[in-house]
């Protein structure tokens, strides 16, 4: 994940002696992720599908339809309920 963030322009330093990871505020830019990147961020991918659903709930009108919900259900089983409680917007997972 750190490598992807660095490609995005994140200001990250890692002290190998102490194991300290330091991050400063920086302007990030979009990058394209490929299949090569996925093994290193596999745990973070569901956090993306969840952030997008919250953004969709805040900006979209009508019903939000979500495909590939299995990874979210595994990572955060109560996400659907918490999302509805926080945003007031429902969603229809598609298996």
Buried (B, 14 or more C-beta within 10 A) or exposed (E): EEEBBEBEEBEBEEEEEEEEEEEEEEEEEEEEBEEEBEEEBEEEBBBEBBEEBBEBBEEEEEEBEBEEBEBBBEBBEEBBEEBEEEBEBEBEBEE
